[in-house]
């Protein structure tokens, strides 16, 4: 299950063709972000019933948790969030050069 830029934009605008797996995953991730203490094994079971594999759920949870940590740190320390173009440039540079100085 993959969501590219176009699908993400359509989803945010409310015009996306709603894949039930994507709908289930995004609902789960919203709950995990906003009310993490309420998330339980039944939530993951519902994802699987919607057709989301355990591996896809695990991957999404790891990504969600990392973004939540980064966002909370940025909010607490008043970091500026880079624009998407800046992020793409940084990613291209890392892909080309790696982390070497």
C-alpha positions in Angstrom: 0.0 0.0 0.0 1.5 3.3 -1.1 0.3 6.8 -1.1 2.1 9.2 -3.5 1.9 13.0 -3.6 -1.1 13.0 -5.9 -3.2 10.7 -3.7 -2.1 12.6 -0.6 -3.3 15.9 -2.1 -6.6 14.3 -3.2 -7.1 12.8 0.2 -6.5 16.2 1.9 -8.9 17.9 -0.5 -11.5 15.2 0.0 -11.5 14.1 -3.6 -9.5 10.8 -3.3 -10.9 7.5 -4.4 -11.0 5.9 -1.0 -9.2 2.6 -0.8 -10.6 0.8 2.3 -7.1 -0.1 3.4 -5.9 3.4 3.2 -9.0 4.7 4.9 -8.4 2.2 7.8 -4.7 3.0 8.0 -5.1 6.8 8.1 -7.9 6.5 10.7 -5.6 4.3 12.8 -2.7 6.7 12.4 -4.8 9.7 13.4 -5.9 7.8 16.5 -2.3 6.8 17.3 -1.2 10.4 17.0 -4.1 12.1 18.8 -5.0 9.5 21.5 -2.1 7.0 21.7 -3.3 5.6 25.1 -6.5 4.5 23.5 -4.9 2.3 20.8 -5.1 -1.4 21.4 -4.7 -4.8 19.7 -8.3 -4.6 18.4 -7.3 -1.6 16.4 -4.5 -3.6 14.6 -6.9 -6.5 14.1 -9.4 -4.1 12.4 -6.5 -3.0 10.1 -5.9 -6.6 9.2 -9.6 -7.1 8.5 -9.5 -4.1 6.2 -6.7 -5.9 4.2 -3.7 -4.2 5.7 -0.8 -6.6 6.3 0.9 -6.8 9.6 4.1 -5.7 8.0 2.5 -2.6 6.4 0.9 -1.8 9.8 4.2 -2.1 11.6 6.0 0.1 9.0 3.2 2.8 9.3 3.4 2.7 13.1 7.2 3.2 13.0 6.9 6.1 10.6 4.1 7.7 12.5 5.9 7.4 15.8 9.1 9.0 14.4 7.2 11.9 12.9 5.3 12.4 16.1 8.6 12.5 18.1 10.1 14.9 15.6 7.0 17.1 15.6 6.8 17.3 19.4 10.5 18.1 19.7 10.2 20.8 17.0 7.2 22.3 18.8 8.8 22.2 22.2 12.1 23.7 20.9 10.4 26.0 18.4 12.1 24.6 15.4 11.2 25.8 12.0 9.8 23.0 9.7 11.6 23.0 6.3 9.5 23.4 3.2 9.0 20.3 1.0 11.3 21.7 -1.6 14.1 22.0 1.0 13.5 18.5 2.2 13.7 17.2 -1.4 17.0 19.0 -2.0 18.4 17.5 1.2 17.2 14.0 0.3 18.8 14.3 -3.2 22.1 15.4 -1.6 22.0 12.6 0.9 21.3 10.1 -1.8 24.2 11.4 -3.9 26.8 11.9 -1.2 25.6 10.0 1.8 26.3 11.4 5.3 30.0 12.1 4.7 31.3 15.6 5.2 
